[in-house]
Amino acid sequence: MSEQSISFGNPYLSTGSSSVTHIANVPDNDMADITRLLELWRNKYPRNLLRSAFYDAKQRFNNLGISIPNIVAQKAGVVVGWPQKSVRALADKSVFEGFETAAGADNHGIDEIMRMNELETDMSEAVISCYKHSCSFLTIDYDPDDNERILITPRSADWSAALWDNERRRIKAALTITDSDKWGNITAFNAWLPGRNYACMKTGYGWEAEPQYNRLDRVAVVPIVYDKQMDRPFGRSRINRALMNLTDMAMRTMVRMEASAEFYSVPKIWFLGLSRESFQQDTWSALVSSINAISRDINGDIPELKQVSQASMQPHGDMLETIAMLASAETDIPPEQLGIRLANPTSAEALAAAENQLTRTANRQNRMFSRQLLNAMGMAVQLRDNSPQPPDLTGIRPLWAPTREVSDAARADYYTKVAGVNGDWADSDVGLAKLGLTAGELQSFRAYQQRMKAQRNIEQLRQQRMNPQDTEAADGSESESPAGTAAAAGQGVQGLPDRP
């Protein structure tokens, strides 16, 4: 399928340009699915943009208009980055390292497909996008410049849409936007259907499609989903409504704190019995002057000075701490990692418990990601081989970096204790992974073992050539003792007796 490059000149798309009613070379039944996909994308796009704005700290300041003047609200910049923290804290625990093949034999060329697509890094992008928008996608297709190469491409939800097949529990149809003009109008998109794809492009005569057929019995798109539910097959976002509202509350608290700080830094002073004409200097010069003096009035009275105590900053800090605690409960991130110093610091046990909750979530997500990675790799192998049946990937599993940081001493202690009762486990991939070896380090270690084994075999052959008689005696083919003697026959009841 020919693919247009995604335009980065305009990050926003025009929803009005998605009203497409006819595409040349597309049958009516497929056109109905494409129309539904475009309508679905059009309905979801505003909320996806809003979540992207919160993630990038570019959302509009939500002023309630009660205590913050509009002139202050218009100049307020976003200083609370909790939405991005919520996404990255969990995404950093899903580090894809590759595939483990059965008995170390890669009969399907999976490592080559993964290496050509840089899937280790692309999967991280897909995970971040899915936590941001609730889902992302991996599309599997032929390289338009090389049909022997298979492309596995991550797709963001704000430029994609998909329909779900409840009966088969997989994607029924999908759409990915691939190009737009400088005004944000959609000029190209791909439609993905079972056994066929359409590369749709806008020309001077309307919309045209270039069909491409394959031997897959399903759509060549897999979903990467966060918190999939029966009623929400495409999951939900980590930047949910509660977190967005808490972020707005924290922003308003910070702006009120900033405004209070301006008054807090300058004491409020009142002069009773003094006219405005008595002030010849500007306010700042009067405040920083070493000596200030005011003469008596015409009646000989001295003006009276009153200083009003400023409001305390403590209530703002207490409110921000309360909001941070709510955000911590919503995201499973300790308050200290949200930039808040609590009056009562969290204990080490509480921090470990909060980390365990996020770790359990990451482990569950990695299991679901693994299933979709295997589905994507199976379709990639089937497309490359042009086979009518999907390949048997039994014994192949994705590898993920540990979701929990464990000290080297704790790993060594655990490894030593288990290896002491199970020697086979000690030299297995599972045991070495528990020791802390990454997939790359494990592969390097296995290669080192093979080199050492080959070197020992060569050394053994060299020794056999240098001492051929000892080798023959050890094999039992020849003996230095003459036949028929006691030395040759052995001792005991079955040996020959010594003769005088």
C-alpha positions as CSV (number, residue, x, y, z in Angstrom):
1,M,0.0,0.0,0.0
2,S,1.4,3.4,-0.9
3,E,1.9,5.5,2.1
4,Q,2.1,9.3,2.2
5,S,4.3,10.9,4.8
6,I,2.5,12.5,7.8
7,S,2.6,16.2,7.6
8,F,4.1,17.8,10.7
9,G,3.6,21.4,9.6
10,N,0.1,21.6,11.1
11,P,-0.5,19.5,14.2
12,Y,-4.2,20.0,14.1
13,L,-6.7,18.5,11.6
14,S,-9.9,19.9,10.2
15,T,-12.9,17.6,11.2
16,G,-14.9,19.1,8.3
17,S,-12.5,17.6,5.8
18,S,-13.5,14.1,7.0
19,S,-17.0,14.3,5.4
20,V,-16.3,11.9,2.5
21,T,-19.3,10.3,0.8
22,H,-17.7,8.6,-2.2
23,I,-14.3,7.1,-3.1
24,A,-13.5,5.7,-6.5
25,N,-12.6,2.0,-6.6
26,V,-14.2,1.3,-3.2
27,P,-17.3,-1.0,-3.1
28,D,-20.5,0.2,-1.4
29,N,-20.2,-2.2,1.5
30,D,-16.7,-1.2,2.2
31,M,-17.6,2.5,1.8
32,A,-20.2,2.1,4.6
33,D,-17.4,1.0,7.0
34,I,-15.1,3.8,5.9
35,T,-17.9,6.3,6.5
36,R,-18.5,4.9,10.0
37,L,-14.7,5.2,10.7
38,L,-14.5,8.8,9.6
39,E,-17.5,9.7,11.7
40,L,-16.0,7.9,14.7
41,W,-12.7,9.8,14.3
42,R,-14.6,13.1,13.9
43,N,-16.4,12.5,17.2
44,K,-13.4,11.4,19.2
45,Y,-10.9,13.9,17.8
46,P,-11.8,16.9,20.2
47,R,-11.3,14.8,23.3
48,N,-8.1,13.4,22.0
49,L,-6.8,16.9,21.4
50,L,-7.8,18.0,24.9
51,R,-5.8,15.1,26.4
52,S,-2.8,15.9,24.2
53,A,-3.0,19.5,25.4
54,F,-3.0,18.4,29.1
55,Y,-0.1,16.1,28.4
56,D,1.9,18.9,26.8
57,A,0.8,21.4,29.4
58,K,-0.9,23.6,26.8
59,Q,-4.4,23.5,28.1
60,R,-6.4,26.7,28.6
61,F,-6.5,28.0,32.1
62,N,-9.9,27.2,33.6
63,N,-10.7,30.3,35.6
64,L,-13.8,30.2,37.7
65,G,-13.9,34.0,37.8
66,I,-14.3,34.3,41.6
67,S,-11.1,35.4,43.1
68,I,-8.6,35.5,40.2
69,P,-8.9,38.6,38.0
70,N,-9.1,38.0,34.3
71,I,-6.0,40.0,33.6
72,V,-4.1,37.6,35.9
73,A,-5.7,34.5,34.5
74,Q,-4.8,35.5,30.9
75,K,-1.1,35.7,31.8
76,A,-1.0,32.5,33.9
77,G,1.2,29.7,32.4
78,V,0.7,26.0,33.1
79,V,3.1,24.9,35.9
80,V,1.4,21.6,36.9
81,G,2.5,18.6,34.8
82,W,0.6,15.8,36.6
83,P,-1.0,14.4,33.4
84,Q,2.4,13.8,31.7
85,K,3.7,12.4,35.0
86,S,0.8,10.0,35.2
87,V,1.5,8.7,31.7
88,R,5.3,8.5,31.9
89,A,5.4,6.9,35.3
90,L,3.5,3.8,34.1
91,A,5.0,3.8,30.5
92,D,8.5,3.8,31.9
93,K,7.7,0.4,33.4
94,S,6.9,-1.2,30.0
95,V,10.2,-1.5,28.3
96,F,10.1,-4.0,25.4
97,E,13.4,-5.9,24.8
98,G,12.6,-8.4,22.1
99,F,11.3,-11.9,21.6
100,E,12.4,-15.2,23.2
101,T,12.4,-18.0,20.7
102,A,11.9,-21.7,21.4
103,A,15.2,-23.4,22.0
104,G,17.0,-20.3,20.7
105,A,16.0,-21.2,17.1
106,D,14.4,-18.3,15.1
107,N,12.7,-20.3,12.4
108,H,10.3,-17.5,11.4
109,G,12.8,-14.7,11.1
110,I,11.2,-12.7,13.9
111,D,14.4,-11.0,15.0
112,E,15.0,-9.7,11.5
113,I,11.4,-8.3,11.3
114,M,11.8,-6.7,14.7
115,R,15.3,-5.2,13.9
116,M,14.1,-3.8,10.5
117,N,11.2,-2.0,12.2
118,E,13.1,-0.9,15.3
119,L,10.2,-2.4,17.3
120,E,12.0,-1.9,20.6
121,T,11.8,1.9,20.4
122,D,8.5,2.1,18.4
123,M,6.7,0.0,21.0
124,S,7.6,2.6,23.7
125,E,6.0,5.3,21.6
126,A,2.9,3.2,21.1
127,V,2.6,2.6,24.9
128,I,2.9,6.3,25.7
129,S,0.3,7.1,23.1
130,C,-2.1,4.4,24.5
131,Y,-1.8,5.7,28.0
132,K,-2.4,9.2,26.7
133,H,-5.5,8.5,24.6
134,S,-6.6,5.1,26.0
135,C,-5.4,3.2,22.9
136,S,-2.9,3.2,20.0
137,F,-2.4,0.8,17.1
138,L,0.2,-1.2,15.2
139,T,-0.4,-1.6,11.5
140,I,1.2,-4.4,9.5
141,D,1.8,-3.8,5.8
142,Y,4.2,-4.3,2.9
143,D,6.9,-1.7,2.3
144,P,5.8,0.1,-0.9
145,D,9.4,0.3,-2.0
146,D,10.3,-3.3,-1.1
147,N,7.6,-6.0,-1.1
148,E,10.0,-8.4,0.7
149,R,10.0,-6.1,3.7
150,I,7.2,-5.9,6.2
151,L,6.4,-2.6,8.0
152,I,5.1,-2.5,11.6
153,T,4.1,1.1,12.2
154,P,2.7,2.6,15.5
155,R,-0.3,4.8,15.1
156,S,-1.7,7.4,17.5
157,A,-5.4,7.5,18.3
158,D,-5.8,11.2,17.4
159,W,-4.9,10.3,13.7
160,S,-6.7,6.9,13.7
161,A,-10.0,5.2,14.4
162,A,-11.2,1.5,14.6
163,L,-14.3,-0.5,14.9
164,W,-14.5,-3.5,17.3
165,D,-15.8,-7.0,16.5
166,N,-17.4,-8.2,19.8
167,E,-17.8,-11.7,18.5
168,R,-14.2,-12.3,17.5
169,R,-12.8,-9.9,20.1
170,R,-10.6,-8.1,17.6
171,I,-10.6,-5.1,15.3
172,K,-13.3,-5.2,12.6
173,A,-12.1,-2.2,10.5
174,A,-9.6,0.6,11.0
175,L,-8.6,3.9,9.5
176,T,-5.3,5.8,9.7
177,I,-4.8,9.3,8.5
178,T,-1.5,9.7,6.7
179,D,-1.4,13.2,5.2
180,S,-2.9,16.7,5.4
181,D,-2.3,20.1,3.8
182,K,-1.1,23.3,5.6
183,W,-4.7,24.1,6.6
184,G,-5.2,20.8,8.3
185,N,-7.5,19.3,5.7
186,I,-7.1,15.5,5.3
187,T,-5.6,14.6,2.0
188,A,-4.8,10.9,2.4
189,F,-5.8,8.1,4.7
190,N,-5.6,4.3,4.7
191,A,-8.6,2.0,5.3
192,W,-7.9,-1.4,6.8
193,L,-10.4,-4.3,6.2
194,P,-10.1,-8.1,6.4
195,G,-8.1,-9.3,3.5
196,R,-7.9,-5.9,1.8
197,N,-6.6,-2.4,2.3
198,Y,-7.3,0.9,0.6
199,A,-4.9,3.8,0.2
200,C,-7.3,6.8,-0.3
201,M,-6.0,10.0,-1.7
202,K,-7.7,13.3,-2.5
203,T,-7.1,14.5,-6.1
204,G,-8.4,17.3,-8.2
205,Y,-11.3,15.1,-9.3
206,G,-12.3,13.9,-5.8
207,W,-11.3,10.9,-3.7
208,E,-9.6,7.9,-5.2
209,A,-8.4,4.6,-3.7
210,E,-5.7,2.2,-4.6
211,P,-6.8,-1.3,-3.3
212,Q,-4.4,-3.9,-2.1
213,Y,-5.3,-7.5,-1.3
214,N,-3.7,-10.0,1.1
215,R,-4.3,-13.5,2.4
216,L,-5.1,-12.5,6.0
217,D,-8.5,-13.4,7.4
218,R,-8.4,-10.4,9.7
219,V,-7.6,-6.7,9.8
220,A,-3.8,-6.1,9.7
221,V,-4.1,-3.8,12.7
222,V,-3.7,-4.7,16.4
223,P,-4.8,-2.4,19.3
224,I,-2.5,-1.4,22.2
225,V,-5.0,-0.6,25.0
226,Y,-4.8,0.6,28.5
227,D,-7.3,-0.9,31.0
228,K,-9.5,-2.8,28.5
229,Q,-13.0,-3.6,29.8
230,M,-15.9,-5.5,28.3
231,D,-17.9,-2.3,27.8
232,R,-14.8,-0.4,26.7
233,P,-12.8,-2.6,24.3
234,F,-10.4,0.4,23.5
235,G,-9.8,1.1,27.2
236,R,-9.6,4.5,28.9
237,S,-7.0,7.2,29.2
238,R,-4.6,7.7,32.1
239,I,-5.5,11.4,31.7
240,N,-9.1,10.9,32.8
241,R,-11.7,13.5,33.8
242,A,-10.8,13.4,37.4
243,L,-7.1,14.0,36.8
244,M,-7.9,16.9,34.4
245,N,-10.1,18.5,37.0
246,L,-7.5,18.1,39.7
247,T,-4.9,19.6,37.5
248,D,-7.2,22.6,36.9
249,M,-7.7,22.9,40.7
250,A,-4.0,22.8,41.3
251,M,-3.4,25.5,38.7
252,R,-6.0,27.8,40.2
253,T,-4.4,27.3,43.6
254,M,-0.9,28.1,42.3
255,V,-2.2,31.3,40.6
256,R,-3.9,32.4,43.8
257,M,-0.7,31.6,45.7
258,E,1.3,33.6,43.2
259,A,-1.0,36.6,43.5
260,S,-0.9,36.4,47.3
261,A,2.9,36.3,47.1
262,E,2.9,39.6,45.3
263,F,1.0,41.3,48.1
264,Y,2.9,39.2,50.7
265,S,6.3,40.6,49.6
266,V,5.1,44.2,50.0
267,P,3.5,45.2,53.3
268,K,0.1,47.1,53.1
269,I,0.6,50.5,54.7
270,W,-2.1,53.2,55.3
271,F,-1.4,56.8,56.2
272,L,-4.2,58.5,58.0
273,G,-4.3,62.3,57.6
274,L,-2.1,62.5,54.6
275,S,-3.0,63.6,51.0
276,R,-1.9,61.9,47.8
277,E,0.2,65.0,46.9
278,S,2.5,64.2,49.7
279,F,4.0,61.3,47.8
280,Q,6.6,62.6,45.3
281,Q,8.4,59.3,44.8
282,D,7.1,56.2,43.1
283,T,6.0,53.3,45.3
284,W,9.0,51.1,44.8
285,S,11.5,54.0,45.5
286,A,9.7,54.8,48.7
287,L,9.8,51.2,49.9
288,V,13.5,50.7,49.3
289,S,14.7,54.1,50.5
290,S,16.8,54.0,53.6
291,I,15.3,57.2,55.1
292,N,11.7,58.4,54.5
293,A,10.3,61.5,56.2
294,I,6.9,63.3,56.2
295,S,6.5,66.8,57.6
296,R,3.7,68.1,59.8
297,D,0.6,69.5,58.1
298,I,-0.5,73.1,58.4
299,N,-2.3,72.4,61.6
300,G,0.9,70.8,63.1
301,D,-0.6,67.3,63.2
302,I,1.6,64.3,62.4
303,P,0.0,61.7,59.9
304,E,-0.6,58.3,61.5
305,L,0.8,55.2,59.9
306,K,-1.0,51.9,60.0
307,Q,0.3,48.6,58.7
308,V,-2.2,45.8,57.8
309,S,-0.9,42.3,58.3
310,Q,-0.9,40.2,55.2
311,A,-2.9,37.0,54.7
312,S,-1.0,33.8,55.4
313,M,0.3,31.6,52.6
314,Q,-0.4,28.5,54.6
315,P,-4.0,27.9,53.4
316,H,-2.8,27.8,49.8
317,G,-0.1,25.2,50.6
318,D,-2.6,23.1,52.6
319,M,-5.1,23.1,49.7
320,L,-2.4,22.2,47.2
321,E,-1.3,19.3,49.4
322,T,-4.9,18.0,49.6
323,I,-5.2,18.2,45.8
324,A,-1.9,16.4,45.4
325,M,-3.1,13.6,47.7
326,L,-6.2,13.2,45.5
327,A,-4.1,13.1,42.4
328,S,-1.8,10.5,44.0
329,A,-4.8,8.3,44.8
330,E,-6.0,8.6,41.2
331,T,-2.7,7.9,39.5
332,D,-1.0,5.5,42.1
333,I,2.0,7.9,42.1
334,P,3.4,8.9,45.6
335,P,2.7,12.6,46.4
336,E,6.4,13.3,46.7
337,Q,6.8,12.4,43.0
338,L,4.1,15.0,42.2
339,G,6.3,17.8,43.6
340,I,4.6,18.1,47.0
341,R,6.4,18.1,50.3
342,L,3.9,16.7,52.8
343,A,3.6,18.0,56.4
344,N,3.8,14.3,57.4
345,P,6.3,12.6,55.1
346,T,5.2,9.3,53.7
347,S,6.9,6.3,55.3
348,A,9.1,3.9,53.4
349,E,6.5,1.2,53.7
350,A,3.8,3.5,52.2
351,L,6.1,4.4,49.3
352,A,6.8,0.8,48.6
353,A,3.1,0.0,48.7
354,A,2.4,2.8,46.2
355,E,5.2,1.5,43.9
356,N,3.8,-2.0,44.1
357,Q,0.4,-0.9,43.0
358,L,1.9,0.8,39.9
359,T,4.1,-2.3,39.3
360,R,1.1,-4.6,39.4
361,T,-0.7,-2.4,36.8
362,A,2.4,-2.5,34.6
363,N,2.7,-6.3,34.8
364,R,-1.0,-6.6,33.8
365,Q,-0.5,-4.2,30.9
366,N,2.6,-6.0,29.7
367,R,0.7,-9.3,29.5
368,M,-1.9,-7.7,27.3
369,F,0.7,-6.0,25.2
370,S,2.5,-9.3,24.7
371,R,-0.6,-10.9,23.2
372,Q,-1.0,-8.1,20.7
373,L,2.7,-8.2,19.8
374,L,2.4,-11.9,19.0
375,N,-0.7,-11.2,16.9
376,A,1.2,-8.5,15.0
377,M,4.3,-10.6,14.5
378,G,2.1,-13.6,13.3
379,M,0.5,-11.3,10.6
380,A,3.9,-9.9,9.6
381,V,5.3,-13.5,9.1
382,Q,2.2,-14.5,7.2
383,L,2.3,-11.5,4.9
384,R,6.0,-11.9,4.2
385,D,5.6,-15.6,3.4
386,N,2.3,-15.0,1.5
387,S,0.9,-18.0,3.4
388,P,-2.9,-18.7,3.7
389,Q,-2.5,-19.8,7.3
390,P,-0.9,-18.0,10.2
391,P,2.4,-19.3,11.5
392,D,2.7,-21.4,14.7
393,L,4.4,-19.2,17.2
394,T,4.3,-21.6,20.0
395,G,7.3,-21.2,22.4
396,I,7.8,-17.6,21.4
397,R,7.2,-14.9,23.9
398,P,7.9,-11.1,24.2
399,L,10.5,-10.1,26.8
400,W,10.0,-7.0,29.0
401,A,12.5,-5.3,31.3
402,P,11.7,-5.8,35.1
403,T,8.9,-3.5,36.2
404,R,10.4,-3.2,39.7
405,E,13.8,-1.9,40.6
406,V,15.6,-4.5,42.8
407,S,19.1,-4.1,44.2
408,D,21.9,-6.2,42.9
409,A,22.5,-7.7,46.4
410,A,18.9,-8.8,46.6
411,R,19.0,-10.3,43.1
412,A,22.2,-12.2,43.9
413,D,20.8,-13.5,47.2
414,Y,17.7,-14.8,45.5
415,Y,19.6,-16.3,42.6
416,T,22.0,-18.1,45.0
417,K,19.3,-19.6,47.1
418,V,17.2,-20.9,44.2
419,A,20.3,-22.1,42.2
420,G,21.4,-24.1,45.3
421,V,18.4,-26.4,45.0
422,N,17.8,-26.3,41.3
423,G,21.0,-26.3,39.2
424,D,19.1,-26.4,35.9
425,W,17.2,-23.2,36.7
426,A,20.5,-21.4,37.4
427,D,21.7,-21.7,33.8
428,S,18.3,-21.2,32.2
429,D,17.1,-17.9,30.6
430,V,14.5,-17.5,33.3
431,G,17.1,-17.8,36.1
432,L,19.6,-15.4,34.4
433,A,16.8,-12.9,33.8
434,K,16.0,-13.0,37.5
435,L,19.6,-12.3,38.1
436,G,19.1,-9.0,36.2
437,L,20.5,-9.8,32.7
438,T,18.7,-8.0,29.9
439,A,17.8,-9.7,26.7
440,G,20.9,-8.3,25.0
441,E,23.1,-9.3,27.8
442,L,21.6,-12.8,27.9
443,Q,22.2,-13.1,24.1
444,S,25.8,-12.0,24.6
445,F,26.3,-14.4,27.5
446,R,25.0,-17.4,25.4
447,A,27.3,-16.5,22.6
448,Y,30.2,-16.4,25.1
449,Q,29.2,-19.9,26.3
450,Q,29.2,-21.2,22.8
451,R,32.7,-19.8,22.2
452,M,34.0,-21.3,25.4
453,K,32.5,-24.7,24.5
454,A,34.1,-24.6,21.0
455,Q,37.4,-23.6,22.5
456,R,37.3,-26.6,25.0
457,N,36.4,-29.0,22.2
458,I,39.4,-27.7,20.1
459,E,41.7,-28.1,23.1
460,Q,40.5,-31.6,23.7
461,L,41.1,-32.6,20.0
462,R,44.6,-31.1,20.3
463,Q,45.4,-33.1,23.4
464,Q,44.2,-36.3,21.6
465,R,46.5,-35.7,18.7
466,M,49.5,-35.1,21.0
467,N,48.9,-38.3,23.0
468,P,47.4,-40.9,20.6
469,Q,48.5,-43.9,22.7
470,D,46.8,-42.7,25.8
471,T,43.7,-42.0,23.9
472,E,43.6,-45.5,22.3
473,A,44.1,-47.1,25.7
474,A,41.3,-45.0,27.2
475,D,39.0,-46.1,24.4
476,G,39.9,-49.8,25.0
477,S,41.1,-50.4,21.4
478,E,44.7,-51.3,22.4
479,S,46.6,-52.0,25.6
480,E,50.3,-51.8,26.4
481,S,50.2,-55.2,28.3
482,P,50.6,-58.4,26.4
483,A,47.5,-60.5,25.9
484,G,46.9,-63.5,28.2
485,T,48.7,-61.9,31.2
486,A,47.1,-61.1,34.5
487,A,47.6,-57.4,33.9
488,A,45.5,-57.7,30.7
489,A,42.9,-60.0,32.2
490,G,42.4,-58.2,35.5
491,Q,42.3,-59.4,39.1
492,G,39.7,-61.2,41.2
493,V,37.7,-64.4,40.6
494,Q,37.1,-63.5,37.0
495,G,40.8,-62.8,36.2
496,L,43.5,-65.2,35.3
497,P,45.6,-66.5,38.2
498,D,49.2,-65.6,38.4
499,R,51.5,-68.4,37.2
500,P,54.9,-69.1,38.9
